[in-house]
Amino acid sequence: MKKIALSLLAFAMLLAAFSFPRALAHEEIEQGDVRIVGGWTNEPPYVNQINGIELNITRISNGQPINNALAQVDVSMRKGGETKPLEFQPTEEAGHYVAEILPTQTGQYAIAFQGTIAGAAFNGQIEIEDVGNTRLLEFPPASSSGGVSDEVLEQLQTVVTDLTAQVDQATTASEEAQQAAQAATESAAEQKVAADRAYLFGMVGVGVGVAGIIIGVVALTRGREARALA
């Protein structure tokens, strides 16, 4: 009898050892009478390996699954500042929904909810298990064969992206400066033309005035000479 009890205890501990990590990897969010338990379909998740997000949606009061639960709620995946809407499909299991996704970076991911499920308003997120690097599973290691690790490639990609953004900004600033200089040059040219015209008109006016004075003087002189002869 004692041996049977010990065997049952060992079986229970073995069962708990296999089931407990999976329960830990899934997180939950509750609102009203609705509970959502979510996580990766395949755990642990690895970068650049097709995976999925699964949700189990039930009522807290009776534990019953909620059908068509995602009709009025938007669910998206978040990684840093990036966001991607998820397209869930119902499965044969009531209240269970799955959406495929390919994680392309290691680190922390989160599932965000915004909308209404069974009358309960959701506006929050749950953080799920970190995505790991496949380097731990590689054999022989990629570095030993002259390859570049995924981590280095990710860092290089980030650097290239930042440099590209900086080059684009510098190009835009250069184009704006060039346009401003061109506009200033055109404005200066227009002002010079206007000044030349004003100078020309002024000189013409002065010439006309001088000619008038000369004509007046000549006329006055002739008048006096005519009176003197008379």
C-alpha positions, 0 to 999 in steps of 0.5 A: 500500500505504501509503495502504491502511494509513493508511486502515485505521488511520484506520478503526480510530481512528474505530471506537474513538472511537465505541465507547470512550465506551460502554465507559467508561460501563459498570462491572463487578463480579466475584466468584468466576467471575462478572463483571457489566457494567452501565450505562444502556441509553441513554447519556448518560442524562437526567433525566425521560426513560425509560431502562433498566439493562442487565446482561451476566453472564458467566463469567470463566473462559470468557466464556460467558453465564450464563442465569437468573443473577438468580434468587437475587440482588436488584438495586436502584437507589440514589440518595443514601438512596433505593433502588428494586428493579429488575425485570429481564427476559431478552433474546434475547441470552444473559446480557443482562438489562434493567430499565426506569427513569425517572430523576427527579433529576440526579447519581450513581446506583448499581446494588446487588447482594445475593445469589448468582449461579452460586454466587458471593456478591455484596454490593456496588454499581457506580456508573454514569454520572451523569444529566444535565439536559435543559437542555443540549438545550433550544431555545429555552431554557425560561428564555427563554420564562418557564419554570422550569428543572428544576434550580430545580424540583428545589431547590424540591421539596427545600425544600418536602419539608423544610418539610413534614417540619418542619411534620409534626414541629411538629404532632406535638410540639404534639399531644403537648404538648396531650395532656400538658397535658390529662392534667396538668389532669385529674390536678390536678382529680382531686387537688382532688376528693380533697382536698375529700373528705378535708377534708369527711370531716375536718370531719365527724369534728371535728363528731362529736367536738365533739358527743360532747364536748358530749353528755358534758359535758351528761350529766355536768352532769345527773348531778351535779344529780340527785345534789345533789337527792337 
